[in-house]
Amino acid sequence: MTDPSPVHATTVAVRRDGAWTAVMVLGPSGAGKSDLALRLIGRGWRLVSDDYTRVWASGGALHATAPAAIAGRIEARGVGIVSVRTRLVARVVLAVACVPEAVERLPEPQTRRFCGIDLPLLALDPRPASAVEMVAVALQTL
């Protein structure tokens, strides 16, 4: 493993098929990364890291963890920093780009490269209630 690189992203993981798989939520400050993560956590997902995620490639896969200074905590805008259930390390299989508008109905598949690993990239407006289900559906299609 090389030294983990920091990415401006919030990462959450869910257990499926006996393993923890993660989604990295990308976007600038205020884009809705933590809000979407909190809604996923409310559905049984676990926080890996909020706002900054350390990633590295190993065995042909991308892995993520939190920087020690922020591990186990997430910002709930308007409430403050709160502690939540976490997953120390998870394999990242999907990137979600928070966008401030509706997305195309049938977009061309996109990818984004991290540490030499190409991840499927889902552009998503995180504000609608359906955003949580969109992430879950996108994960199921992989």
Summary of the structure (lengths in Angstrom):
residues: 142
radius of gyration: 13.9
end to end distance: 25.0
largest distance: 40.2
contacts: 436
relative contact order: 0.22
helix: 15%
strand: 48%
